[in-house]
Amino acid sequence: MAEADRPIKESGTAIPVDPVEAPPAPSRYTPRRIALLLSLPLLIAAVGAWFWITGGRSVSTDNAYVKQDVVSVSSDVAGRIVAVNVRENQQVKAGDILFRIDPDPYRVALEQANAQVAAAQVKLTELRTDLSTSDVDIAGAQNDVSFARAELDRQQELMARGFTTKAKLQAADNTYKNAIWRVSEARAEAQKAQAALTTGAQVPGVNPAVAAAQAQRSKAALDLSRATVRAPIAGRISQSNRLQVGQMMITGLPAVSVVASERSWVEANFKETQLDHVRPGQPATVHFDAYPELALKGHVESIGQGTGSEFAVLPAQNANGNWVKVSQRVPVRIAIDDRSPRQLIAGLSAEVTIDIRDRPR
């Protein structure tokens, strides 16, 4: 029998005592526990609702790289390099001198061309003189014809009267015929001189021989000017180790590169399944692996007309039994609208996000 159920004895009389009631057991579902139980489903529902609302608003890819215009500079004339004016990563402006080729051979060629022009001009003067004297020759030949004709008539008259010999008559006749031939020859020489002074339709007003010599001089002067190689665009010098004083430069061989660092864009390779709603003009955001804190605004400038595999050196051959479908990548050119506070280097990895809700510009 429990102590609580035992009667208490007082003055020899047992007094009954009521049993003590046990405290009620605490409830398993307290408000705090209920709140905790409901918070997890609510959080999951909120995250799901956020993804459902924001889903389809943008597409992104981390297969993106910074691109810049790169101009490979070569020499238009061959020769030995005598001076190099740039170094690696140097900033240059359009027209700055990059290197020089030995100009002496081209200076000599220019002097020879000048001499050819002078010789052509002297020849032209001679032709004009010949043309002016041809009239005198024709007039002299015609006078000889007149004199020979008169002598022939006199000999014929004397022959009819019997006062001359047959030999003198034949000599007078031969002299007359020779005089006529000399007139024809003088006129032919005049026509030849006139033809030599004729100008063609391609070089009106200029003698062809003089025009040819002048063209040769212009080429020699152009070659001499090209012995000094200048930067075609503004940018930074790259691969300048190819330029060494004393090295022979071959025409058309790339010698140095100029990277147009002020004109940068991003080539983002999106999956073909992401391009359904991508249009030129849509806004984009670009993040760079090299500068995690940097985010630049841009827009879709254009969408490539072929996948990367289509322009590969060795295109994939899918017409075989081992074909496996692979999602293709299409290059999308992203123009950068913001001015970057950090230097953008060609080839940097980037992440591009395109907002496909906005209308194209």
Helices and strands as residue ranges (DSSP letters): E 8-10, E 13-15, H 31-54, E 58-74, E 79-84, E 91-92, E 97-101, H 104-161, H 166-196, H 208-226, E 228-230, E 235-238, G 240-242, E 248-249, E 254-271, G 272-274, E 283-288, E 295-303, E 329-336, E 349-355
